[in-house]
Each structure stands twice: as structure tokens, then as C-alpha cells.
Amino acid sequence: MERLRKGLRLIVLVLCLAPGAVLLAGEWSVKAETASEYEEVWDYSGNQKVLKSGKYYFRCATATGRIQISDRKNEGYRNTPLGYGSFGNGLQAYYVDKNVLYRYIYATRESVRLRKLAVSGDEEFHISTVYGNQIFLTKSSFDQWKYWTYSYNIKTGKVKKVMSNCCITGRLGKFVVAQNAYRTDVGPYPVTIYKITAQGLSKVRKLTSYGRSEVFVGKKLYYAAYDKGSMKKAVLYRCNKDGTGRKKIAVFINPSEFGEVLIGDITDKGCIVYQAGVQYRYTYAAKKMKRIR
């Protein structure tokens, strides 16, 4: 039973961290960062095997799910403690391991313990995003069926709770998108946009009560919306980072009476649609689906 619960909590972490990623398959990758902007070090999306961040090269050891670092592109890679929910800026990265927050320095390959995060029962922390002097952390609990968002101040070392029923899943500038209900499956959940402030988060607008696959692409936000109690029909929307200017991109309907539609791998050109055990690639311009698996 305990093994099952741990497995479900891992699934929850994956779904919370990468709701717009391919759900059934995908290659590990890392994202490029600048020296001033913190981004997630790696996620499910993309096809690149090696990426450069600052003057360092990164790749993922698929057997362990850990990121490796090197000064050279084709050799000299060493293991790092970085994995799920690590955020870097080309010089260093922040990560959580066993509910302890660390800073990993690329040049020295050194991990610096910053703070033990208070938990009880099955509660677990992971980093949702980093902006300015704030590290936003999501605390999740399978037993309590709930999320909380906390902010760690890099300058003061203080932690405070900024929002309940909130798991940040993406950021563009000062705006973040979040899911507002705990899930262990692919079921829809409320989706809300918040703005980062000096105090933490300020609610901007609720996008939908039944959403999924929310992801920032370029300067736009994409998300799927469903009807209450059914995933038979999915409507893909695109809007500005603050939720304004919403536009309906496509509507997907599963012909089966109790069928479901899932959307993933969303780009500015198209997306992947899953229904009835089949994967399709949908192109916005052509408004057509092509079976790929």
C-alpha cells in the first residue's frame, strides 16, 4: 500500500510540474537559461539531448532521472543532485531533496543547504518557480488531498504560506498559472492566473473550473477546458499572459459515449491529441489531425 501511495504522489508531482507535456511518451531534456532568469532545468518536453546554460552543458541520465553537468559538450559529465523541480540561471540552481531546500553551484559542483522545510505526515515540497528574490514552493499531501504554495525569500531565508489550494504550473514574467485542486489522475481541475508581488501572489483571474494542459508558449498561454463531469469534449484556448484576449483555437470531441480527450505537447503551431488509445498531431493552420501512433 505504501509503495502504491508513493507511486501516486510521484504521478501527482509529474502532472503538477508539466501539465502541458506529452503524457504518454517523451524524451528528457533541459531548458536553456540566461544568467538572470531562473527556468526549470529540465522537463518532459523537447527532443534535445544536450543543452548549454551559461558556459556549462547539461544532459539527463535517463536511468536515474538526474541531470549531469560538464564544461565540455561531448565528455566529462558528472552527476548532480538536480532532478524534478530544479530551477537554474546558468550559474547555479535551486532544488529540494527530502524536504530540504538547497542551492547547487555549477562552478564548484557544491550543494549548499539553505533550509529544512516543515512537513507532517506525507506532505512533500517541490519548487514551482523562481522569480526575483522569491522561490515559490508547492507543498502537496495525498492524505489531505491538497496543495499549498509557499514563498522562500532568498535574501532573508524566511518561508511563508502565500496561497492554499494552489500549485503553480507555469510562469511568464510576473504572471503564473496554477491548478487549484489536487489530482492523482488526468481529471480536470480549476485553473487560475496570479501575479507575483512582493508579498507573494495576487489573483488575476480564474480561467476555468474544469481545465488541463495549461502552458505558456512564447508570449501566450494555452489551456484546455472541459464540461463539468465529462472529458468527452476538450476546447483548446489561447490568451494573453494575464488571461485577456482569449481565443478558441480548436474543439476536440471523442465519438465514444464515455470517451475522453487529452491534449499535450502544445506549441504555437499545433498539439498532440489523445483519444481512444490513439495519438494525433493537430495543426492549427490546417485545422486537421493526423494519426501518429
N, C-alpha and C positions, 0 to 999 in steps of 0.2 A: 504493500500500500504506500509506504514512504517513497519507494522508487517511482511509483506512478505519480505521486504528488510533485516530486522533484522534476519529473519529465514535463508535467503540465505547466509548472512555473517557468521552465525554460521556454516552452512554446509561447507563454504569455509575454516573456521578455522579447522574443523574436518579433511577435506581432506588434508589440508596442513600439519597438525601435524602428521597424521597417514595414509599415502598413502598405506602402506603395510598391514594395518589391515583389518579384516573382515568388509565388507561394509554393510552387511545386518543384522548381528547379532553379539553379543559378550558380554562378561562379563567385568565389570570394574575391573582393577587390578592396583597394584603398582609394580614398579621395585625395586629390591634390589640395594643399592648403597654402596660404600665404603666411608670412611671419607675424601678421597682426590679427588674422581672422581664424578663430578656432572652428574646426569642422570635424565631423566624425571621421576617425582614422580609417575605418573600413566598414563595409556593409555587404548586403547580398547582391546589390546591383552592379552592372558593368561587366566588361569582359577583359579588362587589363590585368595582366599577371604581376606587373611591377609598376609602381608609380614613384615619382620623385616628389619629395616635400622638403623645401629648403634645399640643403645640399645633401640630403640623405635619401636613400632608396628603401622602399618597403615592399614586402611581399607577404602572402599569408601561407603558413604551414597548414595545409588542409587537414592533416592528421590530428592536429591539436587545436586548430582554430585560433592559434596565436600568431601575432604579427612578428615578422623578422625584419631586422634593420641592417643596413650596410652603407659604407662610404662609396662603394662601387656597385654598378648596376648588375654585373653578372657573377659576382663572387663575394666572399667574405661576410655572408649573412649570419647574424647571431639572433638567438631567441630573445624576445622581450616579454614582459608581463602583460602587454596590451592585448585586448580582445574586444568582446562586446562592450559597447558604450564608452569607448576611449575617444577622447577629443584632443587633437593636436593642432599646433600652429606653425610647424616647420622647425621649431626649436625644442619644443617639449610637449608632453601630453599629460592629461589628467585621466585617471581611471579608478575604478572601485574594485576591490578584491576582498571578499568575505566581509562586506560592510565596513571596510576601511578605505578612506579616500587617500590616493597617492598622486604625486607628481613624478613623471618619468622624464629625465633629462637626456636628450639624444646624444649630446657630445660626450658625456661621461658614462652613458648607459646605467645611470644611477636612479634608483627609486627612492623618493623622499616621502615618508609617512606624514600626512597632514592632519588627519582626524579620524577617530573611531566614531562611526555613525550609530546612534542609539536605535536599537530594534528590540522587539519582543516576539516570541513565538516564531512564526515562519516568515516574518517581514524581511524584505530584501531591498537593497538600494541599487540603482544604476544611474549613470549620468544621462540626462536627456539632451542638454545643450549647454554651451558655454558662451557667454556674451559679456564683454567688458570685464568687470571685476566679480561677476556672478557665475557660479557653477550651479546650474539647475539640476536637481536630483529627484528622481522618482522613487518613492517607496511603494512597494506592492505587497499584497498579502492574499494568498489563496484562501486561507481560512476565513478572513474577514471579507473577501471578495471586494477589494477596494484598492484605489490608488491615492497617493498624496504627492504633491510637489513641494520640494524644499529648495531653499537658496543658500549656498555657501558663499560667504564673502571672502574673496581671495586675500584682501588686504587685512581684514580683522580676524579671520579664522572662525567667525561666528556662523551658526546654522539657524535658520528659522523656517517654519512652515508658511508657505505663501498661498497654497490652494489645495482644497480637498477634492476628491473625485476628478483628478486631473493627471494625465500622463502626456507630457509634451512629445510629439512625434516628428516635428519638423520646425525649422526656423528660417526666416528670410529677413535679414536686418533685425529690427527690433520687434518684429511680429513672429509669433509662434502659433502653430496649430496643435490641438490636443484632443485626445479622446477622453470622454467624461464618464466612462463606465468600464469596469473590469471585465475582461473577457479571456477565456481559455480556448476559444474556437474561432471560427471565421465569421461569427454573427456580427451584425451591425451594432453601432453604438453612437451616442451623441458626439458631435464634432463641433468644437468652438475655437475661435481665434482670440488670442490675447496679445497684449502689447507689453513688452518688458519695460519696467520702470525702476527707479532707484529703490522702491520698496518691494519689488518683486514682479507681480503680474497684475495687469488690469484687463478686464473682459472687454472685448471689442464687439463681437457678435457671434451668435450661435448659427452655424451653417445648416445643421440638420439634426434631427433626433435619431435618425437611423442612417448612419454613414459608414464608409470604409475607404481604405486606399488613399487617404489624404496625403498629398505630397507636393512640395514646392518644386517646380521645374522652371528654370530661368527666373523670370520676374513674376510668374503666375503660380496660383495654387489650383491644383486639380483634386477632385474628390468624387466619390460615388455615393449616391443617395438611393435609399430603398423605401418601399412602402412598409407600414407597420405590420409586423408579424409575417413577412414574406421576403424572400430573396429571389423571387422569380423574375423580377424586373429590376435592372440597375440603370440609373441615369448618371452619366458622367458629366460633371460640370467643370468649368474653368472660371476663375475670378481673380481679382487683384489680391495682393497680399493682405489687405485689410478686409477682404470679403465683399467689396463693392464690385460692380461691373460683372455680375455673374452671367455666364453664357452656357446654354445647354449644348454640349458637344455631340453626344450620341446617346441612344437608348438601346439597351440590350435586353431581350426577353427570352427566357428559356421556355421552349414549347411544352415541356413536360409539366404536368399538373402540379407536382411538388418539387420541381427542379429549382436549382439555384444558379445564379450568375455571379462570378467573381471577376474583378478587374485588377490587373497588376502590371508591373514593368511599364509604367506610364512615362511617356516622353512628350515633347512638343509636336511630334509627328504622328504618334499612334500609341497603341497599348496592346496588352495581351488580354484576351477574354477566355475565361474558363467556364464551360458548361457541359453537363452530361459526360464528364470524363474526357472531354476534348479541348485542346488549346487552339485558339485562333489569334491571328495577328490582325488588328483593326487599324486601318489608315484613315486619319481624319479627312484628308483632302479627297480621297476616292470614296469615302463612306462605304468601304467594303471590308469583309472579313475573309481571311484566307487561312485554311486549316494548316497548322504546322506540326501538330502531334496528336 
